[in-house]
Amino acid sequence: MPDLDPVDIHAGCKTVTPLLARIGDKWSILVVMVLSAGPRRFNELKRLIDGISQRMLTHTLRSLERDGLVSRTVFPTIPPRVDYELTPLGHSLRVPVKALGLWVMENKDEITRSREAFDGRED
């Protein structure tokens, strides 16, 4: 692999950092995981994602919709029904999210041992 120019790295970070912050936060990952099973209504999402507030779920869904990862469909019923689902781009995010989850599961014991060793040492 060729060495990267520091200028290219800096420019790339300015582009990538905000996107990684969005798709890498805890709530976005959980929303993507839940929606990977199919469309859901807001209250279903809130019930399935333990600990998320209504405000945070609204913010997360809007951000994911803005980034093109989630679509929002309003059905003209009384009361109005709103479904959220992954877009094709959102579905493509399932692969790296699943890989990251598998990595965590495979390495959690080693990470726990490292934390315990770090926390137990005297500085």
C-alpha positions, -999 to +999 in steps of 0.1 A: +000+000+000+015+034-010+021+060+016-005+087+019+003+123+015-005+141+048-023+168+028-046+141+014-051+126+048-061+160+062-085+167+034-100+132+037-105+135+074-125+168+069-148+149+046-150+116+064-152+127+101-187+141+101-201+111+082-184+086+106-197+106+135-232+102+122-231+065+111-209+055+140-229+068+169-247+043+191-282+053+182-277+053+144-262+019+145-291+005+165-317+022+142-299+006+111-299-028+128-336-026+137-346-013+102-325-040+085-354-064+093-379-041+074-399-010+077-410+002+112-432+028+126-418+054+150-433+038+182-421+004+171-385+017+168-388+034+202-400+002+218-373-019+202-343+004+209-339+002+247-331+035+263-336+059+234-357+090+241-383+103+217-362+134+210-331+114+203-349+089+180-365+119+161-330+135+157-314+102+147-341+094+121-339+129+106-301+128+104-302+093+087-328+105+063-308+136+055-278+114+047-299+092+025-298+061+047-334+061+058-366+070+039-397+082+056-431+074+041-463+091+052-496+073+046-528+094+043-547+077+070-564+091+101-542+094+122-514+096+096-492+066+095-454+071+091-430+043+082-392+044+083-371+020+062-335+017+050-328+030+015-305+010-007-276+030+007-288+023+042-289-014+034-253-013+022-243-001+056-255-033+072-224-052+059-198-030+078-221-027+109-225-065+111-187-069+106-180-044+134-204-062+157-188-096+149-153-081+156-165-068+190-180-102+199-148-120+188-125-097+208-146-086+238-128-110+262-094-097+252-106-061+254-120-068+289-086-083+300-067-053+286-090-029+304-086-048+337-048-048+333-048-011+325-071-002+354-051-023+378-017-009+371-001+018+393+010+050+376 
